[in-house]
């Protein structure tokens, strides 16, 4: 399978490396990391074993890559606006687009520009950080849920899942990706959001004080209410389960916090704005998400102003 | 009337100066500003006319002041713990204690330590900043609501109001101070809180973006619901009125933001914690206040850690 990795940050670099190591024809599209990776390779530190990949097939443009079977979109959702210009050289008649992006609205955006029949949806459950150009640190977890953007699994989704599994990626065929997306938002909305709003807080910081920990749980319950309005049932016991699980993460910095601290765009609309708008459109009132979203809008706006100045 | 001003920051300095200029015997208790004020006097810039007061009766201890008729408490509520040791030298048998502090719980604290019969309650509606030792900038407004901590106005409250009025302070006799306190919290809770949580936001910043402006209004509605649980009726039209009025303030920095930026204690418990606890005790759920309080707890805790290091 010929695979193009669009966006070789933490997600793209890590999974692309696994797929390449397993013998797939993988083409990495890179921008800022290109020169470094061409010179020094791609370094991954991981509890599953470190890796140093040299002669990585890295490209500066999609034209150099040409048509592929699978495009893995691992850019931040904030960069979606460049995809309509970026992706066409990669598209043959059967090319699938797999978004590994967070939040809501990415499949709809891709479907609108490239046809909904091309779109596959994936979600990563992994603690990864790109610490420098060409350097990725993997702290733990690593699973992917993958399936059709909506509807039951298809043979092509199954084929992609098998390709990932052969590369020793813990990938499972998801039967209901919209449910999976809300299920993941249940973690991302409180932890990624409060990490920024509570002043550079790690997961451990957010769970230390009872008041803040309680807000994490309450935000999770708001996500459950919103998901339920669209028919996605998430058990009310899940917040306690997720919080217990997150205690093991220690001083982990959610990816949005890292982006925020680097002055990079934060996926405010995909993770907080779009879920909130969908809930509002269904008549669901989510006061905590609403307040958090409004704070993040301003905090990220200010952070990027600082970065630009 | 012999008056001791406890805490000569913005509030104590401004109103104390007015009372002194009107011929009252005023004793200012100062700590950090004492040497500067003794040397250079007290400077006030104000739309009502600038003032430069020299030979200000400033004292370093309450023992030097001795018994007075009225103690005006203009310290931050976060310094209340020093009052039981600080105030006794000021107390004669008829001495009244007037708290001009923000938030809930100050009268109860004073009553517990000095007897509830001594306590008067006041609230300032004024835009003031102490910009340097002995330098106070008055931007606008300036009214005080003053009355018994609970219950109808008494002759002694009336006498204090008249003393303030003779000093050309826009002071009115309040018939229901508990109501006044919730009414003022309606402004302080959103503006002082979001100014910190939204990343050093001025009043104008908080009202610029529709999402954030809407959160200001929603927090005000939460305060209305909480106040109502204690029998204090605030009209549901008040948030729109307050927001319209606040647009005139422009880039005003609420006092809590200034404290926060200076690494000084912020009145988190008096302004957000105590109202939230009272609401919870009455079975009232205030999700936005709850989230805001938890964020402020951490943000101010971190800010003071930075200051201490």
Boltz contact constraints between the chains, C-beta under 6 A:
constraints:
  - contact:
      token1: [A, 197]
      token2: [B, 295]
      max_distance: 6.0
  - contact:
      token1: [A, 198]
      token2: [B, 295]
      max_distance: 6.0
  - contact:
      token1: [A, 198]
      token2: [B, 298]
      max_distance: 6.0
  - contact:
      token1: [A, 199]
      token2: [B, 299]
      max_distance: 6.0
  - contact:
      token1: [A, 199]
      token2: [B, 302]
      max_distance: 6.0
  - contact:
      token1: [A, 211]
      token2: [B, 294]
      max_distance: 6.0
  - contact:
      token1: [A, 211]
      token2: [B, 297]
      max_distance: 6.0
  - contact:
      token1: [A, 212]
      token2: [B, 294]
      max_distance: 6.0
  - contact:
      token1: [A, 212]
      token2: [B, 298]
      max_distance: 6.0
  - contact:
      token1: [A, 215]
      token2: [B, 291]
      max_distance: 6.0
  - contact:
      token1: [A, 215]
      token2: [B, 294]
      max_distance: 6.0
  - contact:
      token1: [A, 287]
      token2: [B, 287]
      max_distance: 6.0
  - contact:
      token1: [A, 287]
      token2: [B, 288]
      max_distance: 6.0
  - contact:
      token1: [A, 288]
      token2: [B, 287]
      max_distance: 6.0
  - contact:
      token1: [A, 288]
      token2: [B, 291]
      max_distance: 6.0
  - contact:
      token1: [A, 291]
      token2: [B, 215]
      max_distance: 6.0
  - contact:
      token1: [A, 291]
      token2: [B, 288]
      max_distance: 6.0
  - contact:
      token1: [A, 291]
      token2: [B, 291]
      max_distance: 6.0
  - contact:
      token1: [A, 294]
      token2: [B, 211]
      max_distance: 6.0
  - contact:
      token1: [A, 294]
      token2: [B, 212]
      max_distance: 6.0
  - contact:
      token1: [A, 294]
      token2: [B, 215]
      max_distance: 6.0
  - contact:
      token1: [A, 295]
      token2: [B, 197]
      max_distance: 6.0
  - contact:
      token1: [A, 295]
      token2: [B, 198]
      max_distance: 6.0
  - contact:
      token1: [A, 297]
      token2: [B, 211]
      max_distance: 6.0
  - contact:
      token1: [A, 298]
      token2: [B, 198]
      max_distance: 6.0
  - contact:
      token1: [A, 298]
      token2: [B, 212]
      max_distance: 6.0
  - contact:
      token1: [A, 299]
      token2: [B, 199]
      max_distance: 6.0
  - contact:
      token1: [A, 302]
      token2: [B, 199]
      max_distance: 6.0
